[in-house]
Amino acid sequence: MSANEQEDEPKEIDLKRIAVIINGSAGAGHGDDAASELRAKFRGYGCEADVTLAKNGEDMIAAARKAIADGVQVVVAGGGDGTINAVASVMAGSGVDFGVLPLGTLNHFAKDLGIPLELDEAVRNVAEGRRIEIDVGEVNGRIFINNSSLGLYPDIVRDREKQQHRLGRGKWLAAAWAAVAVLRRFPFLDVGVGVGVDGRQHARRTPFVFIGNNEYTMQGLAIGERQRLDAGVLSLYVAQRPGRLGLIRFAWRALRGHLAQERDFDVMLSDQFDIRTRHRRLRVATDGEVTVMATPLRYRIRPRALAVIVPAIANTEIDT
């Protein structure tokens, strides 16, 4: 073979190896054809994507573990916040970069990090973005990237799922009926909140406890958002003995920017909380998924445990 013929041979391109784990049970647009299109999109940015269509959370976790063991450079989760949580639970502490394709309805995690919500831009972000390290929360060994809650919300999720399975109602209709049913019962929790390493105890009787990974904005137009995810703190929010009308009042004052002045609404910041109750087991929501856990509940922050790919040019105030 001549030197000229050797020069004319195509050179093999060194593609970045990534694993993409998609929630394949999410409905239309998440099948084999969509997976092929996704591979092509990533290849256009110099990435060789191994796409897995996972049927459930166990499949997602298994695929993430296999990807790390295989030595891929990036593991990507595609789906809603529940899917992101499942894959992130494996990624935390691994040192492997974590990418996000926000394919869910609310996409809180992606929004707080400024990750594009449009698919093509989210693919580009995985290929061309920058790496930052953020915190994750943990309760009794279970990871959460957004928040965890006790009381009203886990009860609403449980009732919603019952209505979806037994009555065949759609998610949002079932959620509305479940909220009405739970608010009609309006159960209270008696909890003791231990704060920090010295465990200073705060007794509260409340319909809900909300624990965030880092601090949430709880008033004004930015309510429910986080300005940063690397401050190394958990935020705990609890209302003291509000009735149904009291919850409406809290919501109204939050929207008007006056929630901080509410005497019966507490905000606590710490790197750890221990929550005790008379119940031996309690329903706990983590990023929208409900599990039953043994008490006491031990909440901890894991500082900078997750390496996430975010836009190269920051379009958010979260910037490490």
Secondary structure as UniProt FT lines:
FT   HELIX           3..8
FT   STRAND          16..23
FT   TURN            24..25
FT   TURN            28..29
FT   HELIX           32..43
FT   TURN            44..46
FT   STRAND          47..54
FT   HELIX           57..69
FT   TURN            70..71
FT   STRAND          74..79
FT   HELIX           81..91
FT   TURN            92..94
FT   STRAND          97..102
FT   HELIX           108..113
FT   HELIX           119..128
FT   STRAND          130..139
FT   TURN            140..141
FT   STRAND          142..144
FT   STRAND          147..151
FT   HELIX           152..167
FT   HELIX           171..185
FT   STRAND          189..195
FT   TURN            196..199
FT   STRAND          200..206
FT   STRAND          208..213
FT   TURN            221..224
FT   STRAND          234..239
FT   HELIX           244..255
FT   TURN            256..257
FT   HELIX           259..261
FT   TURN            263..264
FT   STRAND          265..270
FT   STRAND          272..277
FT   STRAND          281..286
FT   TURN            287..288
FT   STRAND          289..294
FT   STRAND          297..310
//
